[in-house]
Each structure stands twice: as C-alpha cells, then as structure tokens.
Amino acid sequence: MKLVIRTVSPLRLKRLIGPLRRLGILGHQVQAQGIGIAERIIEQAQRYRHDCPRKQWEEEEAALVELAESFPVGEGRVELLVQCLPIPAGLPLPFLALLNGWVIKESSEWAVESFSPHAMLWLAQMGAVPMPTLHGRFQSIEHGEDLAVLAWEEGSDQLGIPILREQKDHTEEHIDEGMLLMQVNLDDSSPEWLAYVMEQCLRAGANDVHFLPVTMKKSRPGTLLQVMCYQSAAEALKTILFSETSTFGIRSFPVACHRLARRFVTVETQWGEVVVKLGYHRGHRVQVAPEYADCAKLAAAAHIPLKQVYQEAVQLASWKSHVNFL
C-alpha cells in the first residue's frame, strides 16, 4: 500500500495517529521489530531534547512508540510519500540535518517549539520519500489536525518518479530539475590545458565534464567543453571557465537529470574484494557496475585481464543483490 502525507503545519506524530488508525493502517498486534525501531529513534532524538517543550516531547515519544509497534514494516510494508513539509523559520542549527533530502517550506508562522524531531526521524526510518506534487487516483483520504493522509488506489498508475531540486542523496530514484548545462567553444586550447580545466571543475563541484570535437568558423577544428552542475555551483564554475580557458562567453541551459536509485554491495572475487554499484528503475535493478579502481588494482596484482575481474564481479553482484527492492 502507498500513503501520501500532506500537512499544512509542522508534522507531529501525535496528529498522524488518528488518520492512520481510521485508514486501518495501524495493526493490533505488537511487532518486535517496531519496538527496536522506537528505541533507535528515541536514542537518536535525545540530542534535540533541550530544544523541545517537555509536554510535546512526551506526547511525541508516546505517539512514536504506538506507531513503531503497530505500523507495518518488513513483509506487507506501507510505502510513505510526503508532500512539502512546513517548518518553522530559525530552527536551531542541530535540527537542520533532519531536513536533508526533504522538500520544505519555511515560515515564521510557526514557533520553533512546534518542530518534532521524532517525526522527521520516524519518516527517515520508514523510508519515506518526498512527493512535490499530487498526481494519480486515491482510494480514500483521512483528515487530522492540519494534515491529511491519502491512500493510493491499488492497481492505479504508478506514483511516478519524485521531481526534486539539487538532490544530492542518490539512494532513491528521482528527477533533479536543479541542474545546469554550461558550454564553451574553444579552438586554441591544448589537451593538457583542457585536462587541467576538467580537474578544476570536478573539484569545484561539477557533476560531469566532457569534451566534444566541433568545427568552428572558417572550418577551424575546435572543442566543445560541457559542464553539468547544480545551479548553486554555477558561479564558481563560471569563474573557472573564464579564468582557465580562452572563452569570451558561456552558454547555459537548465536541464533535468533522471537518476536511478543506487545501492552498493561488496563482493569477494577469487582475487579480492570489489565494490559494485547497482542501479534501480522503479524498484527493478537495471544496472550493475563494478568500481573500476577496485578491478584495476586486483587485475594488476594478479597479472590478469581487467575484464576477467570485472565480469566475475558483475556475476557475483547479480547473485548477491535483489533484482527488485520495493
């Protein structure tokens, strides 16, 4: 089952209990695994305790225990999606780490004390993912205080891939619309200089740098240098391109990057360990890519072809990893 949480004020677990109970999500049988989840979250939340009112802290802790003990996990788990989360302006600095990866809306309308670390930690523990816009068919909707929980109709269209901006966490599949593609045409740069420019751009935060051969005015051979980056890194990279190349202008275009969900496994080949990156599209494994550096090191040490290590690592990772993870 898929659920979408939509709230118009900072999320509180206490307000979530009622709608989930009315939707029939919360079971009556205590799950041992859930008790362990509650204990972990309570321990993680301790660092934020002095910034939260005592009464709210106790209410959230009690709600957390109830959710953890009766919310489906493991077999038959519920997939959670969360729309834009309202947060109070001026949150204490330690709280900011809890916002990583979420789509948020900051406002001075809410007091800092209304923020619930328990809620953010619980969402992360449950594997919830952001959902910027609603689309599709819903089976039922339950309202609570300042929030609604929407149950996705079984058998309806897929919820789709989350559309985010500058999402640096690639553990979940997403489309990042916060990207920029910059281009410069060069006809008087040596390959050594271009290699140096690439290193500088990657060090400054570029996601991708590459060169393409082009024919310029008067049929002069040249090079098209392309840099893809987060829009927040654009100014730093423009400075590098103007300083380290001969260009008098930079073209730039907003682009979207569809990234697969990534998982990593370590396999033990007959020559040693290799880390393998796995790519998933809509929960199905579609890519298996051993790390080149690991394979090259083992191949050189064993005096064997690189592809031999690579092929064995692919085979072992395919056996070890699940084809699907949803």
C-alpha positions in Angstrom: 0.0 0.0 0.0 1.1 3.6 -0.7 0.2 6.5 1.5 0.8 10.3 0.9 1.1 12.6 4.0 0.1 16.2 3.4 0.3 18.7 6.2 -0.2 22.5 6.5 1.8 22.9 9.7 4.9 21.2 11.1 4.4 17.5 11.2 3.6 15.9 14.5 3.3 12.2 15.1 0.5 12.7 17.6 -1.7 14.2 14.8 -0.8 11.3 12.5 -2.2 8.5 14.8 -5.9 9.2 14.2 -5.9 9.2 10.4 -3.7 6.1 10.2 -5.9 4.3 12.6 -9.1 5.2 10.7 -7.5 4.0 7.4 -6.8 0.7 9.1 -3.1 1.0 8.8 -2.2 0.6 12.4 -2.4 -3.1 13.4 -3.5 -4.5 16.7 -0.5 -6.9 17.2 2.7 -5.5 18.6 5.7 -6.0 16.2 9.0 -6.9 17.9 10.9 -5.2 15.0 8.9 -2.0 15.7 10.0 -1.9 19.3 13.6 -1.9 18.1 12.8 1.0 15.7 11.3 3.0 18.5 14.3 2.5 20.7 16.7 3.6 18.0 14.7 6.8 17.2 14.3 7.7 20.9 18.1 7.4 21.3 18.8 9.5 18.2 16.3 12.1 19.3 18.0 12.7 22.7 20.4 15.3 21.2 17.4 17.6 20.4 15.6 17.2 23.7 16.6 20.5 25.3 15.1 22.4 22.3 11.6 20.9 22.7 8.9 21.6 25.3 8.6 18.8 27.8 4.9 18.1 27.2 5.3 17.9 23.4 8.3 15.7 23.8 6.4 13.2 25.9 3.4 13.3 23.5 5.7 12.7 20.5 7.5 9.9 22.3 4.3 8.1 23.2 3.0 8.5 19.6 6.3 7.2 18.3 6.1 4.1 20.4 2.5 3.4 19.2 3.4 4.0 15.5 6.6 1.8 15.7 4.7 -1.0 17.4 1.8 -1.2 15.0 2.9 0.3 11.7 3.6 -2.3 9.1 7.3 -3.0 8.4 9.0 -5.8 6.5 6.5 -8.0 4.8 3.5 -6.1 3.7 5.1 -2.8 4.5 3.5 0.5 3.6 5.3 2.9 1.3 5.2 6.5 2.5 5.3 9.6 0.4 5.4 13.1 1.9 4.5 16.4 0.3 6.2 19.7 1.0 6.8 19.9 4.8 6.2 23.2 6.6 9.0 24.1 9.0 9.4 27.0 11.5 11.8 29.7 10.5 15.0 30.0 12.5 15.4 26.3 13.5 18.3 25.6 15.8 21.4 24.5 13.8 21.4 20.9 15.0 17.8 20.5 13.6 18.9 21.3 10.0 20.4 17.9 9.5 16.9 16.4 9.9 15.8 18.4 6.8 18.2 16.7 4.4 16.5 15.4 1.3 13.0 16.8 2.0 11.0 19.4 0.1 10.3 22.1 2.7 8.6 25.4 3.2 10.0 27.7 5.8 7.7 30.2 7.6 7.7 32.4 10.7 4.1 31.5 11.2 5.1 28.5 13.4 7.1 28.6 16.6 10.4 26.7 16.7 9.0 24.6 19.5 6.3 23.2 17.1 9.0 21.2 15.2 9.1 17.5 16.0 12.5 15.7 15.7 10.7 12.4 16.4 8.5 12.9 13.3 11.5 13.6 11.0 13.4 10.6 12.4 10.4 8.4 12.0 9.9 9.3 8.4 13.5 8.6 7.6 13.4 5.3 9.4 10.2 4.3 7.5 12.0 5.1 4.2 9.5 7.9 3.3 10.3 9.8 0.1 9.3 13.4 -1.0 6.4 13.9 -3.4 6.3 17.5 -4.6 3.0 17.3 -6.5 -0.1 15.1 -6.3 -0.9 13.0 -9.4 -3.0 9.9 -9.8 -6.0 8.3 -8.2 -6.7 8.0 -4.5 -8.8 5.3 -2.8 -9.5 7.2 0.5 -8.5 10.2 2.4 -8.5 10.7 6.2 -8.1 14.1 7.8 -6.5 15.0 11.1 -5.5 18.3 12.7 -3.8 20.3 10.0 -2.9 17.2 8.0 -4.4 14.5 5.6 -3.3 11.0 4.8 -4.2 9.9 1.3 -4.3 6.2 0.5 -3.2 5.4 -3.1 -5.6 3.2 -5.0 -4.2 -0.3 -5.6 -3.7 -1.1 -9.2 -3.7 2.5 -10.3 -0.9 4.3 -12.2 2.5 4.4 -10.6 3.1 7.4 -8.4 5.9 8.4 -10.7 9.5 9.4 -10.0 9.9 12.3 -7.5 10.9 15.6 -9.1 13.3 17.4 -6.8 15.9 20.2 -7.0 19.6 19.7 -6.1 19.0 16.3 -4.6 22.5 15.0 -3.6 21.2 11.9 -2.0 21.0 9.3 -4.8 19.8 6.3 -2.7 16.3 6.8 -4.2 15.3 7.3 -7.8 14.5 10.9 -8.7 14.5 13.6 -11.4 16.7 16.5 -10.4 15.5 19.8 -12.0 18.1 21.9 -10.3 20.8 21.2 -12.9 22.6 23.5 -15.3 24.5 22.7 -18.5 27.2 25.1 -19.5 29.0 25.1 -22.8 32.1 26.9 -24.2 33.7 26.7 -27.7 37.5 26.5 -27.8 39.8 26.5 -30.8 43.1 27.4 -29.2 43.5 25.1 -26.1 45.9 22.3 -25.8 44.8 18.9 -24.4 46.9 19.4 -21.3 45.1 22.7 -20.5 41.8 21.0 -21.0 42.7 18.2 -18.7 43.6 20.8 -16.0 40.3 22.6 -16.5 38.4 19.3 -16.1 40.2 18.6 -12.8 39.4 22.1 -11.5 35.7 21.9 -12.5 35.2 18.5 -10.8 37.0 19.7 -7.7 34.7 22.7 -7.6 31.5 20.6 -7.7 30.8 19.8 -11.3 28.8 16.6 -11.7 30.1 15.9 -15.2 32.7 17.4 -17.6 33.4 16.3 -21.1 34.8 17.4 -24.5 33.4 17.1 -28.0 35.1 17.8 -31.3 33.4 20.6 -33.3 34.1 22.5 -36.5 34.1 26.3 -35.9 34.1 29.4 -38.1 36.4 29.2 -41.2 36.4 25.4 -40.7 38.8 25.6 -37.7 38.8 22.4 -35.6 37.8 23.1 -32.1 36.5 21.6 -28.8 33.1 22.0 -27.2 33.6 21.9 -23.4 30.4 21.0 -21.5 30.0 21.1 -17.7 26.9 19.9 -15.9 26.4 21.1 -12.3 23.9 22.0 -9.7 22.6 25.6 -10.3 24.0 26.6 -6.9 27.6 25.8 -8.1 27.2 27.7 -11.4 29.0 31.0 -10.4 32.1 29.1 -9.0 32.3 27.1 -12.2 31.9 30.1 -14.5 34.9 31.7 -12.7 37.0 28.7 -13.5 35.9 28.6 -17.2 36.6 32.3 -17.7 40.0 32.1 -15.8 41.3 28.8 -17.1 40.1 28.8 -20.8 40.2 31.3 -23.6 36.5 31.7 -23.9 34.7 35.1 -24.1 31.3 33.7 -23.3 29.5 30.8 -21.7 26.2 29.3 -22.8 24.0 27.8 -20.1 20.8 25.8 -20.2 18.6 24.5 -17.3 18.4 20.7 -17.6 16.9 17.8 -15.6 18.8 14.7 -14.7 16.9 11.4 -14.1 19.0 9.4 -11.6 18.5 5.8 -10.8 18.3 4.7 -7.2 21.7 3.5 -6.1 22.8 0.7 -3.9 26.3 -0.6 -3.2 27.4 -4.2 -2.4 30.8 -5.6 -1.8 31.6 -9.0 -3.5 34.6 -11.3 -2.8 36.1 -12.4 -6.1 38.9 -15.0 -6.2 41.4 -12.1 -6.4 39.9 -9.9 -3.7 37.0 -7.6 -2.8 35.3 -5.3 -5.3 32.6 -2.7 -4.6 29.8 -2.8 -7.1 27.2 -0.1 -7.7 23.7 -1.2 -8.5 21.1 1.0 -10.3 17.3 0.6 -9.8 14.5 2.0 -12.0 11.0 1.9 -10.4 12.4 -0.7 -7.9 13.8 -3.0 -10.6 17.6 -3.5 -10.9 18.7 -2.4 -14.3 22.5 -1.6 -13.9 25.4 -3.5 -12.3 28.7 -1.6 -12.3 31.8 -2.7 -10.5 34.1 0.1 -9.4 36.9 0.4 -11.9 39.7 1.2 -9.4 39.0 -2.0 -7.4 39.0 -4.1 -10.5 42.1 -2.5 -11.9 44.1 -2.9 -8.7 43.2 -6.6 -8.5 43.9 -7.3 -12.2 47.3 -5.6 -11.9 48.2 -7.6 -8.8 47.2 -10.9 -10.3 48.5 -10.2 -13.8 45.2 -11.0 -15.4 43.0 -9.1 -17.9 40.8 -6.4 -16.3 37.7 -7.7 -17.9 38.1 -11.0 -16.1 37.9 -9.4 -12.7 35.1 -7.1 -14.0 33.0 -10.0 -15.3 33.3 -12.1 -12.2 32.3 -9.1 -10.0 29.2 -8.5 -12.2 28.2 -12.1 -11.8 28.7 -12.2 -8.1 26.9 -8.9 -7.5 23.9 -10.1 -9.7 23.6 -13.2 -7.5 24.0 -11.3 -4.2 21.7 -8.4 -4.9 17.9 -8.4 -5.3 16.5 -7.7 -8.7 13.8 -5.7 -7.0 13.9 -3.8 -3.7 10.4 -2.3 -3.4 
